[in-house]
Structures are given as structure tokens and as C-alpha cells.
């Protein structure tokens, strides 16, 4: 049975955006999808180093942050992970907690961060997190940071085309450190072409679950 909140419909434990009619994570296994697409897709945790900066288009439920911080800690990093996420429609804290409850493997970390949801910044001994709310087409050009890796995790390009526009992906490249990477679940041709035109070397890789392909990119 589905129940409906203002902006989120629930299919069991999976939140679905009422605005974009698209799930926030895989109906099969959201954590496995995050690890395959975003962590493996950016060669993480192998590339982690103190001060590594991860940036993301589409914060959603916070699942990617939890999975990344878990990998950071499991890899034995002694420094601080910087994580910046751009989100136009932040979820309410209670919706984030409900969504994260679907992943028992992340429960201790979810409980640790639960009091911070809704805040623009989270500072822990090993995490410096910033949530930049608003349309990324306006906020990313003003950002002064550069990321070592990007999670491109907006809703499907057919449903949320604004987050996959060539001009925005050019800004992603402009805010990527030399040799930096990006990964996304979509293998849409126009997305791959836009990343290539922005200066990335783009490759198609096996996708997660029923998706045949995903996209990996490295700044040339």
C-alpha cells in the first residue's frame, strides 16, 4: 500500500518523489545500487585520502552520504571527508529517517547523524558536510569549491531534465579537481555527450540490477 505525504509517496520502504514520479533509490536494493554506481563508479574507497572532497547533485534521502561515510571509516582514513551536496527540494528530517531505516547495515551511522538532518552543515571529527539548497543551475556556478569525485544523482533525465543540462554538467567539470571523476546511474546518450563536451573522458560501464549500463567519467 502507498501512503502519501506532501511531496513523497511511499512504496513500502522506498520513497517516491511525487514531483518527479521517480523513486529516490532502487526498489531492489538502494544501498547496493549506491555502492555499485557511486562508490565503485568513482573507484572508491581506493582513492580516498585525507581531505578528499565529494560533491553531489541530488542529496535525496542522504543514503549516499551514509554509504560514503561508512566506506570512509571502514577504509581506516584518519582525516576529514568533505562532502558537499546540491539539492533543490530537501526532504523533511522525518522522511529521511524513515527512508534510511530500510538499511540495517547503516543503522548506527544513521542514528548518529539523525539529530543533524535539516541542518545546512554537519561537522563531525571525520566529516565536514554542507548542503546547498536551491536550483543547482544557480548555486553551483557560485560555489568556490572543487571536488575530487561527483555523484550525479538527480532523478531520471526524462523526468528531471534540468539537472542534466549541458551547461550544468560544464559547471560540474569546472568544479572538479584535475583527475577527478564523476559517476551516474544513467547512460543516456545526451548526458554522456554533455560530459564529454565538458572535458570528461566518458565510459559506459555495467549498470546496477536491471539497468544494462551506467556512466563513469574522468576529467581529462
C-alpha positions, 0 to 999 in steps of 0.5 A: 500500500502507498501512503502519501505525504506532501511531496513523497509517496511511499512504496513500502520502504522506498520513497517516491518523489511525487514531483518527479514520479521517480523513486529516490533509490532502487526498489531492489536494493538502494544501498547496493545500487549506491555502492555499485554506481557511486562508490565503485563508479568513482573507484572508491574507497581506493582513492580516498585520502585525507581531505578528499572532497565529494560533491553531489547533485541530488542529496535525496534521502542522504543514503549516499552520504551514509554509504560514503561515510561508512566506506570512509571509516571502514577504509581506516582514513584518519582525516576529514571527508568533505562532502558537499551536496546540491539539492533543490527540494530537501526532504523533511528530517522525518522522511529521511529517517524513515527512508534510511531505516530500510538499511540495517547495515547503516543503522548506527551511522544513521542514528548518529547523524539523525539529530543533524538532518535539516541542518545546512552543515554537519561537522563531525571529527571525520566529516565536514558536510554542507548542503546547498539548497536551491536550483543547482543551475544557480548555486553551483556556478557560485560555489568556490569549491572543487571536488575530487569525485561527483555523484550525479544523482538527480532523478531520471533525465526524462523526468528531471531534465534540468539537472542534466543540462549541458551547461550544468554538467560544464559547471560540474567539470569546472568544479572538479579537481584535475583527475577527478571523476564523476559517476551516474546511474544513467547512460543516456546518450545526451548526458554522456555527450554533455560530459564529454563536451565538458572535458570528461573522458566518458565510459559506459560501464555495467549498470546496477540490477536491471539497468544494462549500463551506467556512466563513469567519467574522468576529467581529462 
